[in-house]
């Protein structure tokens, strides 16, 4: 839960995982661990975006340094854990940081958003995610 011992660094295309009982990489032991994703997201249109998570155990989300989601608790995977809204401007990149911890549950961790022109959620697509500051 407290990110005390760095075991691996990697780049993921999206935040959309079902690891089951296995860890995300073989350098991490199964059981308890935490993962932090940092980067930027490009807003394809202007308007109100809703970010939503689906995780087993704890999740936190920041957009441009503002904490949007803070559900740092042990829990089984739910349909939706949390969501929060923010207004974003088209064509701009915004810092994005997501933290997750697992406490020996089968692992589900997903980050969705609702863009202004759609009523349904979707995993944030790879082409709108960029490495960099989170």
N, CA, C and O atoms as CSV, one atom per row, in Angstrom:
chain,resi,resn,atom,element,x,y,z
A,1,UNK,N,N,0.807,-1.213,0.000
A,1,UNK,CA,C,0.000,0.000,0.000
A,1,UNK,C,C,0.840,1.263,0.000
A,1,UNK,O,O,0.352,2.331,-0.369
A,2,UNK,N,N,2.099,1.157,0.409
A,2,UNK,CA,C,2.865,2.388,0.611
A,2,UNK,C,C,4.051,2.559,-0.339
A,2,UNK,O,O,4.885,3.434,-0.109
A,3,UNK,N,N,4.152,1.754,-1.394
A,3,UNK,CA,C,5.166,1.921,-2.426
A,3,UNK,C,C,6.581,1.976,-1.854
A,3,UNK,O,O,7.371,2.839,-2.239
A,4,UNK,N,N,6.905,1.066,-0.943
A,4,UNK,CA,C,8.183,1.159,-0.236
A,4,UNK,C,C,9.365,0.527,-0.953
A,4,UNK,O,O,10.502,0.887,-0.649
A,5,UNK,N,N,9.164,-0.383,-1.876
A,5,UNK,CA,C,10.294,-1.085,-2.466
A,5,UNK,C,C,10.065,-1.284,-3.966
A,5,UNK,O,O,9.317,-2.173,-4.373
A,6,UNK,N,N,10.715,-0.449,-4.784
A,6,UNK,CA,C,10.552,-0.532,-6.233
A,6,UNK,C,C,11.101,-1.862,-6.750
A,6,UNK,O,O,12.263,-2.195,-6.516
A,7,UNK,N,N,10.269,-2.608,-7.445
A,7,UNK,CA,C,10.653,-3.916,-7.976
A,7,UNK,C,C,10.744,-3.931,-9.490
A,7,UNK,O,O,11.486,-4.736,-10.052
A,8,UNK,N,N,10.007,-3.059,-10.161
A,8,UNK,CA,C,9.998,-3.079,-11.624
A,8,UNK,C,C,9.484,-1.757,-12.159
A,8,UNK,O,O,8.729,-1.047,-11.495
A,9,UNK,N,N,9.907,-1.443,-13.372
A,9,UNK,CA,C,9.389,-0.312,-14.120
A,9,UNK,C,C,9.014,-0.819,-15.499
A,9,UNK,O,O,9.786,-1.542,-16.129
A,10,UNK,N,N,7.836,-0.446,-15.972
A,10,UNK,CA,C,7.391,-0.900,-17.276
A,10,UNK,C,C,6.420,0.110,-17.858
A,10,UNK,O,O,5.934,0.993,-17.152
A,11,UNK,N,N,6.140,-0.020,-19.138
A,11,UNK,CA,C,5.181,0.848,-19.811
A,11,UNK,C,C,3.997,0.001,-20.252
A,11,UNK,O,O,4.175,-1.059,-20.853
A,12,UNK,N,N,2.798,0.464,-19.957
A,12,UNK,CA,C,1.575,-0.229,-20.362
A,12,UNK,C,C,0.836,0.622,-21.377
A,12,UNK,O,O,0.895,1.850,-21.325
A,13,UNK,N,N,0.135,-0.033,-22.306
A,13,UNK,CA,C,-0.594,0.680,-23.348
A,13,UNK,C,C,-1.871,1.325,-22.811
A,13,UNK,O,O,-2.247,2.411,-23.252
A,14,UNK,N,N,-2.533,0.673,-21.872
A,14,UNK,CA,C,-3.750,1.174,-21.237
A,14,UNK,C,C,-3.767,0.649,-19.808
A,14,UNK,O,O,-2.899,-0.134,-19.423
A,15,UNK,N,N,-4.737,1.069,-19.033
A,15,UNK,CA,C,-4.957,0.491,-17.703
A,15,UNK,C,C,-6.211,-0.358,-17.817
A,15,UNK,O,O,-7.332,0.122,-17.643
A,16,UNK,N,N,-5.991,-1.639,-18.115
A,16,UNK,CA,C,-7.081,-2.567,-18.394
A,16,UNK,C,C,-6.580,-3.985,-18.121
A,16,UNK,O,O,-6.172,-4.691,-19.042
A,17,UNK,N,N,-6.614,-4.397,-16.855
A,17,UNK,CA,C,-5.980,-5.657,-16.462
A,17,UNK,C,C,-6.886,-6.542,-15.616
A,17,UNK,O,O,-7.654,-6.066,-14.781
A,18,UNK,N,N,-6.773,-7.832,-15.857
A,18,UNK,CA,C,-7.285,-8.896,-14.997
A,18,UNK,C,C,-6.124,-9.853,-14.790
A,18,UNK,O,O,-5.926,-10.772,-15.584
A,19,UNK,N,N,-5.360,-9.646,-13.736
A,19,UNK,CA,C,-4.190,-10.474,-13.480
A,19,UNK,C,C,-4.530,-11.734,-12.686
A,19,UNK,O,O,-3.658,-12.580,-12.491
A,20,UNK,N,N,-5.738,-11.880,-12.235
A,20,UNK,CA,C,-6.087,-13.036,-11.412
A,20,UNK,C,C,-5.298,-12.999,-10.122
A,20,UNK,O,O,-5.224,-11.961,-9.466
A,21,UNK,N,N,-4.702,-14.133,-9.749
A,21,UNK,CA,C,-3.878,-14.184,-8.540
A,21,UNK,C,C,-2.398,-13.983,-8.838
A,21,UNK,O,O,-1.583,-13.955,-7.916
A,22,UNK,N,N,-2.037,-13.843,-10.115
A,22,UNK,CA,C,-0.637,-13.645,-10.502
A,22,UNK,C,C,-0.264,-12.167,-10.372
A,22,UNK,O,O,-1.128,-11.302,-10.515
A,23,UNK,N,N,1.008,-11.867,-10.104
A,23,UNK,CA,C,1.436,-10.468,-10.071
A,23,UNK,C,C,1.581,-9.929,-11.494
A,23,UNK,O,O,1.616,-10.712,-12.443
A,24,UNK,N,N,1.665,-8.608,-11.660
A,24,UNK,CA,C,1.769,-8.019,-12.994
A,24,UNK,C,C,3.085,-8.312,-13.707
A,24,UNK,O,O,3.154,-8.199,-14.931
A,25,UNK,N,N,4.114,-8.680,-12.981
A,25,UNK,CA,C,5.405,-9.033,-13.551
A,25,UNK,C,C,6.069,-10.064,-12.643
A,25,UNK,O,O,5.753,-10.140,-11.455
A,26,UNK,N,N,6.979,-10.850,-13.192
A,26,UNK,CA,C,7.604,-11.899,-12.379
A,26,UNK,C,C,8.624,-11.361,-11.382
A,26,UNK,O,O,9.164,-12.137,-10.594
A,27,UNK,N,N,8.905,-10.064,-11.390
A,27,UNK,CA,C,9.817,-9.487,-10.395
A,27,UNK,C,C,9.099,-9.126,-9.104
A,27,UNK,O,O,9.725,-8.715,-8.127
A,28,UNK,N,N,7.772,-9.284,-9.108
A,28,UNK,CA,C,6.956,-9.001,-7.926
A,28,UNK,C,C,6.352,-10.306,-7.445
A,28,UNK,O,O,5.834,-11.081,-8.249
A,29,UNK,N,N,6.410,-10.559,-6.160
A,29,UNK,CA,C,5.782,-11.748,-5.607
A,29,UNK,C,C,4.263,-11.621,-5.603
A,29,UNK,O,O,3.718,-10.522,-5.503
A,30,UNK,N,N,3.599,-12.750,-5.711
A,30,UNK,CA,C,2.132,-12.744,-5.632
A,30,UNK,C,C,1.709,-12.294,-4.243
A,30,UNK,O,O,2.473,-12.426,-3.287
A,31,UNK,N,N,0.524,-11.777,-4.129
A,31,UNK,CA,C,0.016,-11.344,-2.827
A,31,UNK,C,C,-0.179,-9.857,-2.790
A,31,UNK,O,O,-1.006,-9.317,-3.525
A,32,UNK,N,N,0.578,-9.178,-1.935
A,32,UNK,CA,C,0.385,-7.744,-1.768
A,32,UNK,C,C,1.441,-6.962,-2.543
A,32,UNK,O,O,2.631,-7.268,-2.468
A,33,UNK,N,N,1.006,-5.969,-3.275
A,33,UNK,CA,C,1.902,-5.094,-4.023
A,33,UNK,C,C,1.118,-3.854,-4.441
A,33,UNK,O,O,-0.106,-3.808,-4.314
A,34,UNK,N,N,1.831,-2.859,-4.936
A,34,UNK,CA,C,1.194,-1.653,-5.440
A,34,UNK,C,C,1.781,-1.303,-6.802
A,34,UNK,O,O,2.907,-1.678,-7.128
A,35,UNK,N,N,0.995,-0.578,-7.584
A,35,UNK,CA,C,1.391,-0.180,-8.931
A,35,UNK,C,C,1.022,1.287,-9.110
A,35,UNK,O,O,-0.037,1.731,-8.669
A,36,UNK,N,N,1.910,2.032,-9.764
A,36,UNK,CA,C,1.639,3.444,-10.054
A,36,UNK,C,C,1.848,3.658,-11.557
A,36,UNK,O,O,2.894,3.315,-12.108
A,37,UNK,N,N,0.834,4.229,-12.202
A,37,UNK,CA,C,0.933,4.608,-13.609
A,37,UNK,C,C,0.981,6.127,-13.667
A,37,UNK,O,O,0.187,6.795,-13.004
A,38,UNK,N,N,1.912,6.689,-14.460
A,38,UNK,CA,C,1.978,8.125,-14.659
A,38,UNK,C,C,2.112,8.411,-16.151
A,38,UNK,O,O,2.671,7.613,-16.904
A,39,UNK,N,N,1.604,9.531,-16.551
A,39,UNK,CA,C,1.698,9.937,-17.945
A,39,UNK,C,C,0.786,11.109,-18.196
A,39,UNK,O,O,0.470,11.885,-17.294
A,40,UNK,N,N,0.365,11.222,-19.453
A,40,UNK,CA,C,-0.545,12.289,-19.835
A,40,UNK,C,C,-1.654,11.717,-20.701
A,40,UNK,O,O,-1.486,10.688,-21.356
A,41,UNK,N,N,-2.794,12.404,-20.691
A,41,UNK,CA,C,-3.929,12.028,-21.519
A,41,UNK,C,C,-4.300,13.239,-22.374
A,41,UNK,O,O,-4.326,14.371,-21.890
A,42,UNK,N,N,-4.585,12.981,-23.656
A,42,UNK,CA,C,-4.986,14.027,-24.581
A,42,UNK,C,C,-6.506,14.059,-24.678
A,42,UNK,O,O,-7.131,13.043,-24.982
A,43,UNK,N,N,-7.098,15.212,-24.424
A,43,UNK,CA,C,-8.551,15.359,-24.531
A,43,UNK,C,C,-8.919,15.555,-26.004
A,43,UNK,O,O,-8.463,16.516,-26.622
A,44,UNK,N,N,-9.736,14.664,-26.581
A,44,UNK,CA,C,-10.080,14.804,-27.998
A,44,UNK,C,C,-11.147,15.870,-28.263
A,44,UNK,O,O,-11.313,16.298,-29.405
A,45,UNK,N,N,-11.862,16.302,-27.239
A,45,UNK,CA,C,-12.894,17.334,-27.403
A,45,UNK,C,C,-13.032,18.087,-26.086
A,45,UNK,O,O,-12.614,17.599,-25.036
A,46,UNK,N,N,-13.611,19.260,-26.148
A,46,UNK,CA,C,-13.824,20.067,-24.942
A,46,UNK,C,C,-15.114,19.661,-24.260
A,46,UNK,O,O,-16.097,19.309,-24.913
A,47,UNK,N,N,-15.097,19.714,-22.932
A,47,UNK,CA,C,-16.304,19.432,-22.183
A,47,UNK,C,C,-16.022,18.690,-20.897
A,47,UNK,O,O,-14.879,18.612,-20.445
A,48,UNK,N,N,-17.081,18.143,-20.306
A,48,UNK,CA,C,-16.984,17.438,-19.032
A,48,UNK,C,C,-16.705,15.964,-19.281
A,48,UNK,O,O,-17.432,15.287,-20.008
A,49,UNK,N,N,-15.642,15.488,-18.665
A,49,UNK,CA,C,-15.231,14.085,-18.732
A,49,UNK,C,C,-15.501,13.448,-17.382
A,49,UNK,O,O,-15.315,14.084,-16.345
A,50,UNK,N,N,-15.937,12.204,-17.389
A,50,UNK,CA,C,-16.070,11.451,-16.144
A,50,UNK,C,C,-15.091,10.290,-16.192
A,50,UNK,O,O,-15.155,9.449,-17.089
A,51,UNK,N,N,-14.182,10.249,-15.217
A,51,UNK,CA,C,-13.232,9.150,-15.065
A,51,UNK,C,C,-13.827,8.158,-14.077
A,51,UNK,O,O,-14.350,8.557,-13.037
A,52,UNK,N,N,-13.752,6.876,-14.390
A,52,UNK,CA,C,-14.277,5.823,-13.520
A,52,UNK,C,C,-13.261,4.708,-13.401
A,52,UNK,O,O,-12.475,4.459,-14.314
A,53,UNK,N,N,-13.292,4.042,-12.261
A,53,UNK,CA,C,-12.381,2.919,-12.043
A,53,UNK,C,C,-13.170,1.657,-11.736
A,53,UNK,O,O,-14.299,1.703,-11.247
A,54,UNK,N,N,-12.547,0.542,-12.035
A,54,UNK,CA,C,-13.029,-0.753,-11.564
A,54,UNK,C,C,-11.796,-1.488,-11.073
A,54,UNK,O,O,-10.901,-1.807,-11.855
A,55,UNK,N,N,-11.753,-1.754,-9.775
A,55,UNK,CA,C,-10.591,-2.416,-9.197
A,55,UNK,C,C,-11.005,-3.350,-8.077
A,55,UNK,O,O,-12.074,-3.220,-7.481
A,56,UNK,N,N,-10.122,-4.293,-7.817
A,56,UNK,CA,C,-10.164,-5.004,-6.550
A,56,UNK,C,C,-9.142,-4.284,-5.671
A,56,UNK,O,O,-8.039,-3.988,-6.129
A,57,UNK,N,N,-9.480,-4.012,-4.468
A,57,UNK,CA,C,-8.654,-3.287,-3.502
A,57,UNK,C,C,-8.508,-1.820,-3.881
A,57,UNK,O,O,-9.373,-1.283,-4.573
A,58,UNK,N,N,-7.429,-1.150,-3.444
A,58,UNK,CA,C,-7.376,0.295,-3.443
A,58,UNK,C,C,-7.027,0.952,-4.760
A,58,UNK,O,O,-6.264,0.411,-5.561
A,59,UNK,N,N,-7.602,2.137,-4.975
A,59,UNK,CA,C,-7.324,2.919,-6.174
A,59,UNK,C,C,-7.369,4.406,-5.839
A,59,UNK,O,O,-8.188,4.861,-5.040
A,60,UNK,N,N,-6.456,5.156,-6.479
A,60,UNK,CA,C,-6.446,6.614,-6.394
A,60,UNK,C,C,-6.166,7.161,-7.794
A,60,UNK,O,O,-5.443,6.548,-8.579
A,61,UNK,N,N,-6.745,8.318,-8.092
A,61,UNK,CA,C,-6.574,8.933,-9.407
A,61,UNK,C,C,-6.406,10.432,-9.269
A,61,UNK,O,O,-7.144,11.084,-8.531
A,62,UNK,N,N,-5.425,10.979,-9.985
A,62,UNK,CA,C,-5.201,12.418,-10.072
A,62,UNK,C,C,-5.232,12.836,-11.532
A,62,UNK,O,O,-4.689,12.141,-12.391
A,63,UNK,N,N,-5.859,13.959,-11.815
A,63,UNK,CA,C,-5.828,14.574,-13.136
A,63,UNK,C,C,-5.301,15.986,-12.945
A,63,UNK,O,O,-5.891,16.794,-12.228
A,64,UNK,N,N,-4.170,16.272,-13.605
A,64,UNK,CA,C,-3.497,17.575,-13.485
A,64,UNK,C,C,-3.231,17.950,-12.032
A,64,UNK,O,O,-3.376,19.113,-11.654
A,65,UNK,N,N,-2.848,16.986,-11.226
A,65,UNK,CA,C,-2.492,17.225,-9.838
A,65,UNK,C,C,-3.647,17.258,-8.861
A,65,UNK,O,O,-3.427,17.276,-7.650
A,66,UNK,N,N,-4.872,17.265,-9.357
A,66,UNK,CA,C,-6.049,17.269,-8.478
A,66,UNK,C,C,-6.507,15.836,-8.240
A,66,UNK,O,O,-6.783,15.103,-9.190
A,67,UNK,N,N,-6.588,15.440,-6.980
A,67,UNK,CA,C,-7.037,14.077,-6.683
A,67,UNK,C,C,-8.530,13.977,-6.960
A,67,UNK,O,O,-9.341,14.702,-6.384
A,68,UNK,N,N,-8.869,13.062,-7.855
A,68,UNK,CA,C,-10.255,12.877,-8.285
A,68,UNK,C,C,-10.902,11.688,-7.568
A,68,UNK,O,O,-12.086,11.727,-7.232
A,69,UNK,N,N,-10.120,10.638,-7.340
A,69,UNK,CA,C,-10.627,9.420,-6.710
A,69,UNK,C,C,-9.666,9.021,-5.609
A,69,UNK,O,O,-8.450,9.032,-5.804
A,70,UNK,N,N,-10.211,8.664,-4.442
A,70,UNK,CA,C,-9.408,8.175,-3.326
A,70,UNK,C,C,-10.197,7.076,-2.616
A,70,UNK,O,O,-10.948,7.340,-1.677
A,71,UNK,N,N,-10.016,5.860,-3.074
A,71,UNK,CA,C,-10.689,4.694,-2.487
A,71,UNK,C,C,-9.610,3.676,-2.118
A,71,UNK,O,O,-9.513,2.610,-2.725
A,72,UNK,N,N,-8.812,4.015,-1.127
A,72,UNK,CA,C,-7.645,3.245,-0.712
A,72,UNK,C,C,-8.062,2.238,0.353
A,72,UNK,O,O,-7.662,2.344,1.513
A,73,UNK,N,N,-8.876,1.252,-0.055
A,73,UNK,CA,C,-9.457,0.276,0.863
A,73,UNK,C,C,-9.410,-1.116,0.262
A,73,UNK,O,O,-9.407,-1.278,-0.958
A,74,UNK,N,N,-9.374,-2.130,1.136
A,74,UNK,CA,C,-9.513,-3.515,0.689
A,74,UNK,C,C,-10.940,-3.723,0.202
A,74,UNK,O,O,-11.892,-3.350,0.887
A,75,UNK,N,N,-11.092,-4.316,-0.976
A,75,UNK,CA,C,-12.424,-4.580,-1.507
A,75,UNK,C,C,-12.336,-5.580,-2.648
A,75,UNK,O,O,-11.326,-5.652,-3.348
A,76,UNK,N,N,-13.384,-6.336,-2.827
A,76,UNK,CA,C,-13.488,-7.215,-3.981
A,76,UNK,C,C,-13.803,-6.357,-5.198
A,76,UNK,O,O,-14.279,-5.230,-5.058
A,77,UNK,N,N,-13.542,-6.881,-6.387
A,77,UNK,CA,C,-13.818,-6.128,-7.610
A,77,UNK,C,C,-15.308,-5.834,-7.712
A,77,UNK,O,O,-16.139,-6.738,-7.623
A,78,UNK,N,N,-15.628,-4.587,-7.894
A,78,UNK,CA,C,-17.004,-4.142,-8.055
A,78,UNK,C,C,-17.217,-3.731,-9.504
A,78,UNK,O,O,-16.259,-3.537,-10.251
A,79,UNK,N,N,-18.472,-3.601,-9.892
A,79,UNK,CA,C,-18.740,-3.134,-11.240
A,79,UNK,C,C,-18.083,-1.773,-11.446
A,79,UNK,O,O,-17.369,-1.576,-12.429
A,80,UNK,N,N,-18.316,-0.833,-10.532
A,80,UNK,CA,C,-17.648,0.470,-10.553
A,80,UNK,C,C,-17.294,0.830,-9.124
A,80,UNK,O,O,-18.141,0.749,-8.234
A,81,UNK,N,N,-16.054,1.226,-8.898
A,81,UNK,CA,C,-15.667,1.677,-7.576
A,81,UNK,C,C,-16.021,3.139,-7.377
A,81,UNK,O,O,-16.751,3.495,-6.452
A,82,UNK,N,N,-15.506,3.961,-8.236
A,82,UNK,CA,C,-15.621,5.397,-8.039
A,82,UNK,C,C,-15.646,6.094,-9.385
A,82,UNK,O,O,-15.242,5.530,-10.402
A,83,UNK,N,N,-16.126,7.326,-9.375
A,83,UNK,CA,C,-16.027,8.155,-10.566
A,83,UNK,C,C,-15.973,9.616,-10.145
A,83,UNK,O,O,-16.411,9.986,-9.056
A,84,UNK,N,N,-15.428,10.432,-11.030
A,84,UNK,CA,C,-15.330,11.868,-10.775
A,84,UNK,C,C,-15.316,12.591,-12.106
A,84,UNK,O,O,-14.866,12.049,-13.115
A,85,UNK,N,N,-15.814,13.826,-12.104
A,85,UNK,CA,C,-15.906,14.616,-13.328
A,85,UNK,C,C,-14.954,15.794,-13.295
A,85,UNK,O,O,-14.648,16.355,-12.243
A,86,UNK,N,N,-14.488,16.156,-14.510
A,86,UNK,CA,C,-13.601,17.303,-14.675
A,86,UNK,C,C,-13.810,17.860,-16.080
A,86,UNK,O,O,-14.083,17.107,-17.015
A,87,UNK,N,N,-13.684,19.173,-16.228
A,87,UNK,CA,C,-13.787,19.813,-17.538
A,87,UNK,C,C,-12.390,19.869,-18.149
A,87,UNK,O,O,-11.442,20.340,-17.521
A,88,UNK,N,N,-12.278,19.374,-19.397
A,88,UNK,CA,C,-11.009,19.373,-20.123
A,88,UNK,C,C,-11.187,20.089,-21.453
A,88,UNK,O,O,-12.282,20.111,-22.017
A,89,UNK,N,N,-10.090,20.681,-21.953
A,89,UNK,CA,C,-10.118,21.407,-23.221
A,89,UNK,C,C,-9.531,20.551,-24.338
A,89,UNK,O,O,-8.506,19.895,-24.155
A,90,UNK,N,N,-10.179,20.564,-25.477
A,90,UNK,CA,C,-9.755,19.773,-26.631
A,90,UNK,C,C,-8.327,20.108,-27.050
A,90,UNK,O,O,-7.906,21.265,-27.033
A,91,UNK,N,N,-7.596,19.058,-27.428
A,91,UNK,CA,C,-6.252,19.229,-27.958
A,91,UNK,C,C,-5.176,19.451,-26.919
A,91,UNK,O,O,-4.007,19.599,-27.275
A,92,UNK,N,N,-5.527,19.480,-25.654
A,92,UNK,CA,C,-4.536,19.676,-24.594
A,92,UNK,C,C,-4.238,18.350,-23.901
A,92,UNK,O,O,-5.106,17.486,-23.780
A,93,UNK,N,N,-2.987,18.208,-23.446
A,93,UNK,CA,C,-2.590,17.040,-22.664
A,93,UNK,C,C,-2.676,17.408,-21.185
A,93,UNK,O,O,-2.302,18.505,-20.770
A,94,UNK,N,N,-3.176,16.460,-20.413
A,94,UNK,CA,C,-3.330,16.654,-18.975
A,94,UNK,C,C,-2.577,15.555,-18.249
A,94,UNK,O,O,-2.610,14.397,-18.665
A,95,UNK,N,N,-1.893,15.913,-17.160
A,95,UNK,CA,C,-1.179,14.919,-16.364
A,95,UNK,C,C,-2.175,13.946,-15.748
A,95,UNK,O,O,-3.256,14.332,-15.304
A,96,UNK,N,N,-1.786,12.679,-15.732
A,96,UNK,CA,C,-2.649,11.617,-15.225
A,96,UNK,C,C,-1.801,10.689,-14.354
A,96,UNK,O,O,-0.743,10.224,-14.780
A,97,UNK,N,N,-2.268,10.425,-13.139
A,97,UNK,CA,C,-1.585,9.474,-12.252
A,97,UNK,C,C,-2.642,8.577,-11.629
A,97,UNK,O,O,-3.640,9.051,-11.086
A,98,UNK,N,N,-2.404,7.276,-11.716
A,98,UNK,CA,C,-3.284,6.282,-11.109
A,98,UNK,C,C,-2.443,5.387,-10.221
A,98,UNK,O,O,-1.382,4.918,-10.634
A,99,UNK,N,N,-2.910,5.148,-9.003
A,99,UNK,CA,C,-2.244,4.227,-8.081
A,99,UNK,C,C,-3.214,3.121,-7.709
A,99,UNK,O,O,-4.420,3.336,-7.590
A,100,UNK,N,N,-2.655,1.928,-7.528
A,100,UNK,CA,C,-3.452,0.751,-7.201
A,100,UNK,C,C,-2.664,-0.097,-6.218
A,100,UNK,O,O,-1.441,-0.192,-6.320
A,101,UNK,N,N,-3.352,-0.714,-5.268
A,101,UNK,CA,C,-2.686,-1.726,-4.451
A,101,UNK,C,C,-3.545,-2.982,-4.401
A,101,UNK,O,O,-4.774,-2.922,-4.428
A,102,UNK,N,N,-2.869,-4.112,-4.329
A,102,UNK,CA,C,-3.533,-5.403,-4.218
A,102,UNK,C,C,-3.222,-5.999,-2.853
A,102,UNK,O,O,-2.086,-5.948,-2.382
A,103,UNK,N,N,-4.244,-6.563,-2.227
A,103,UNK,CA,C,-4.071,-7.220,-0.940
A,103,UNK,C,C,-4.561,-8.657,-1.037
A,103,UNK,O,O,-5.459,-9.072,-0.304
A,104,UNK,N,N,-3.956,-9.411,-1.957
A,104,UNK,CA,C,-4.174,-10.855,-2.106
A,104,UNK,C,C,-5.517,-11.242,-2.723
A,104,UNK,O,O,-5.908,-12.406,-2.639
A,105,UNK,N,N,-6.226,-10.313,-3.333
A,105,UNK,CA,C,-7.446,-10.638,-4.063
A,105,UNK,C,C,-7.109,-10.965,-5.514
A,105,UNK,O,O,-6.039,-10.587,-5.992
A,106,UNK,N,N,-7.993,-11.657,-6.221
A,106,UNK,CA,C,-7.821,-11.724,-7.684
A,106,UNK,C,C,-7.876,-10.293,-8.228
A,106,UNK,O,O,-8.757,-9.518,-7.855
A,107,UNK,N,N,-6.947,-9.952,-9.097
A,107,UNK,CA,C,-6.735,-8.564,-9.482
A,107,UNK,C,C,-7.531,-8.158,-10.715
A,107,UNK,O,O,-7.453,-8.789,-11.769
A,108,UNK,N,N,-8.290,-7.093,-10.552
A,108,UNK,CA,C,-8.908,-6.350,-11.641
A,108,UNK,C,C,-8.534,-4.896,-11.437
A,108,UNK,O,O,-8.701,-4.362,-10.340
A,109,UNK,N,N,-8.032,-4.248,-12.473
A,109,UNK,CA,C,-7.760,-2.811,-12.397
A,109,UNK,C,C,-7.981,-2.220,-13.793
A,109,UNK,O,O,-7.312,-2.579,-14.762
A,110,UNK,N,N,-8.950,-1.297,-13.853
A,110,UNK,CA,C,-9.309,-0.664,-15.117
A,110,UNK,C,C,-9.598,0.816,-14.895
A,110,UNK,O,O,-10.153,1.213,-13.871
A,111,UNK,N,N,-9.207,1.623,-15.884
A,111,UNK,CA,C,-9.498,3.047,-15.866
A,111,UNK,C,C,-10.314,3.385,-17.109
A,111,UNK,O,O,-9.862,3.206,-18.240
A,112,UNK,N,N,-11.525,3.878,-16.871
A,112,UNK,CA,C,-12.452,4.241,-17.941
A,112,UNK,C,C,-12.657,5.749,-17.949
A,112,UNK,O,O,-12.332,6.447,-16.989
A,113,UNK,N,N,-13.205,6.231,-19.061
A,113,UNK,CA,C,-13.731,7.581,-19.076
A,113,UNK,C,C,-14.950,7.659,-19.963
A,113,UNK,O,O,-15.154,6.840,-20.859
A,114,UNK,N,N,-15.755,8.667,-19.687
A,114,UNK,CA,C,-16.890,9.038,-20.520
A,114,UNK,C,C,-16.498,10.366,-21.134
A,114,UNK,O,O,-16.261,11.332,-20.408
A,115,UNK,N,N,-16.424,10.439,-22.468
A,115,UNK,CA,C,-16.102,11.705,-23.112
A,115,UNK,C,C,-17.406,12.459,-23.366
A,115,UNK,O,O,-18.474,11.847,-23.383
A,116,UNK,N,N,-17.339,13.775,-23.564
A,116,UNK,CA,C,-18.575,14.572,-23.654
A,116,UNK,C,C,-19.571,14.105,-24.724
A,116,UNK,O,O,-20.779,14.219,-24.516
A,117,UNK,N,N,-19.095,13.581,-25.863
A,117,UNK,CA,C,-20.005,13.225,-26.952
A,117,UNK,C,C,-20.540,11.795,-26.868
A,117,UNK,O,O,-21.291,11.369,-27.746
A,118,UNK,N,N,-20.163,11.046,-25.822
A,118,UNK,CA,C,-20.628,9.659,-25.688
A,118,UNK,C,C,-21.259,9.447,-24.320
A,118,UNK,O,O,-20.826,10.032,-23.327
A,119,UNK,N,N,-22.269,8.621,-24.278
A,119,UNK,CA,C,-22.947,8.327,-23.019
A,119,UNK,C,C,-22.435,7.049,-22.365
A,119,UNK,O,O,-22.799,6.749,-21.228
A,120,UNK,N,N,-21.594,6.290,-23.070
A,120,UNK,CA,C,-21.091,5.041,-22.510
A,120,UNK,C,C,-19.609,5.168,-22.177
A,120,UNK,O,O,-18.893,5.997,-22.740
A,121,UNK,N,N,-19.173,4.332,-21.255
A,121,UNK,CA,C,-17.779,4.366,-20.821
A,121,UNK,C,C,-16.905,3.595,-21.790
A,121,UNK,O,O,-17.376,2.730,-22.529
A,122,UNK,N,N,-15.620,3.928,-21.772
A,122,UNK,CA,C,-14.637,3.168,-22.531
A,122,UNK,C,C,-13.289,3.275,-21.830
A,122,UNK,O,O,-12.994,4.259,-21.153
A,123,UNK,N,N,-12.482,2.237,-22.011
A,123,UNK,CA,C,-11.102,2.302,-21.545
A,123,UNK,C,C,-10.431,3.440,-22.311
A,123,UNK,O,O,-10.638,3.579,-23.516
A,124,UNK,N,N,-9.638,4.244,-21.630
A,124,UNK,CA,C,-8.949,5.339,-22.318
A,124,UNK,C,C,-8.038,4.722,-23.383
A,124,UNK,O,O,-7.169,3.914,-23.054
A,125,UNK,N,N,-8.225,5.092,-24.655
A,125,UNK,CA,C,-7.466,4.437,-25.729
A,125,UNK,C,C,-5.989,4.794,-25.720
A,125,UNK,O,O,-5.591,5.894,-25.337
A,126,UNK,N,N,-5.197,3.834,-26.150
A,126,UNK,CA,C,-3.738,3.985,-26.177
A,126,UNK,C,C,-3.293,5.228,-26.937
A,126,UNK,O,O,-2.345,5.898,-26.528
A,127,UNK,N,N,-3.966,5.542,-28.036
A,127,UNK,CA,C,-3.529,6.677,-28.857
A,127,UNK,C,C,-3.739,8.024,-28.172
A,127,UNK,O,O,-3.261,9.041,-28.675
A,128,UNK,N,N,-4.433,8.058,-27.050
A,128,UNK,CA,C,-4.634,9.305,-26.305
A,128,UNK,C,C,-3.789,9.358,-25.029
A,128,UNK,O,O,-3.873,10.327,-24.274
A,129,UNK,N,N,-2.984,8.332,-24.783
A,129,UNK,CA,C,-2.108,8.272,-23.609
A,129,UNK,C,C,-0.649,8.496,-24.012
A,129,UNK,O,O,-0.190,7.978,-25.030
A,130,UNK,N,N,0.070,9.273,-23.204
A,130,UNK,CA,C,1.446,9.618,-23.503
A,130,UNK,C,C,2.313,9.449,-22.260
A,130,UNK,O,O,1.860,9.703,-21.144
A,131,UNK,N,N,3.563,9.020,-22.456
A,131,UNK,CA,C,4.462,8.961,-21.300
A,131,UNK,C,C,4.805,10.377,-20.844
A,131,UNK,O,O,4.676,11.331,-21.611
A,132,UNK,N,N,5.232,10.505,-19.616
A,132,UNK,CA,C,5.625,11.810,-19.113
A,132,UNK,C,C,5.135,12.024,-17.704
A,132,UNK,O,O,4.765,11.084,-17.001
A,133,UNK,N,N,5.140,13.270,-17.310
A,133,UNK,CA,C,4.773,13.626,-15.942
A,133,UNK,C,C,3.348,13.182,-15.638
A,133,UNK,O,O,2.456,13.272,-16.481
A,134,UNK,N,N,3.160,12.705,-14.424
A,134,UNK,CA,C,1.819,12.323,-13.986
A,134,UNK,C,C,1.507,13.044,-12.752
A,134,UNK,O,O,0.421,12.877,-12.198
